[in-house]
């Protein structure tokens, strides 16, 4: 038996429409399933944990990256595989994993039941499935999640959110440790720590990142003016920012971040509070369909 965990309000209602299509296919093909609808923050994690204890065939998240984050937090470290049918605004994890945006095709991938073990990361007791960040990008995620325009703008809301946050953001000094090696950076705008390339609605922030190599990829943007930061944003969508003099790329298994001024942090677009943070890779800790 497969359990589908559905966030009906993801993508400002797209989750409801996607689930209706998936349900029609399942019922038409007489495929047995159970469905649970999320009702509050953290609910998907609770459902996924219970499902893993019940030894179900698979747990399928239907929603955006936030729904995926919660379901993954409930399944990491278990043998229960996770499927994903994207129905959010960003769907960056789906892009990284070549999961089709079409619900029918995404469901077919799940029904084939081909399991691939992927890495996650522990962040002070929380689990990151695809990407995390501190500073500017986390503030943008916070702004986007509150914006009433999210339902109308889709992925482009992230670019407009960046413009909105830009004027009031103040870079700060950061101490970054990568596997014990310490880097002191002035004027840090953001530090992204990922095991997938994409975040923020398709930004190719860490082009070399893959989620089964046992490493985390790190992108630090520092010592650029507001106008320089704005000018480099379009290049991030195709990975062209990595050669910019204000960008530093790192790779490691354990990352710690401290900042002179507290910076907001996120994992998979979900708020984590503020720095300091400690992030550690969990190799092949999640089964993905």
Buried (B, 14 or more C-beta within 10 A) or exposed (E): EBBBBBBBBBBBEBBBEBBEBBBEBBEEEEEEBEBBBBEEEEBBBBBBBBBBEEEBBBBBBBBBBBBBBBBBBBBBEBEBBBBBBBBBBBBBBBBBBEBBEEBEEBBEBBBEEEEEEBBBBBBEEBBBBBBBBBBBBBBBBBBBBEBEBBBEBBBEBBBBBBEBBBEEBEBBBBBBBBEEEEBEBEBBBBBBBBBBBBBBBBBBBBBEBBBEBEBBBBBBBBBBEEEBBEEBBEBBBEBEBBEBEBBBBBBBBBBBBBBEEEBBBBBBBBBBEBBBBBBBBBBBBBBBB
